Amino acid sequence: MTTIRSAFSMIARGADFGMKPAAPAFKWTGAPAQVKILQSSLNAKLKSGLDVDGKLGPKTVIAVKAAQKKAKEPQTGTPTE
């Protein structure tokens, strides 16, 4: 019988017990499609009034910083999730 300690040891050595790897984390590329989704979300959640044009312009960056401030995250202007 496998104990928890030996299971953790096996995982550390690379055993996967037949489980699939987790999905890759979100990666911000700044592609126009991503920017449009971002702009739509900011408009819906913060009433930002952004044009949904797929361009990461100064108004979008300001809206991202406002969302980050509201979420108590560092205000970088670059989406993190």
Sequence and secondary structure as in RCSB ss.txt:
>XXXX:A:sequence
MTTIRSAFSMIARGADFGMKPAAPAFKWTGAPAQVKILQSSLNAKLKSGLDVDGKLGPKTVIAVKAAQKKAKEPQ
TGTPTE
>XXXX:A:secstr
   HHHHHHHHHTT  TT             HHHHHHHHHHHHHHH      SS   HHHHHHHHHHHHHTT   
 SS   
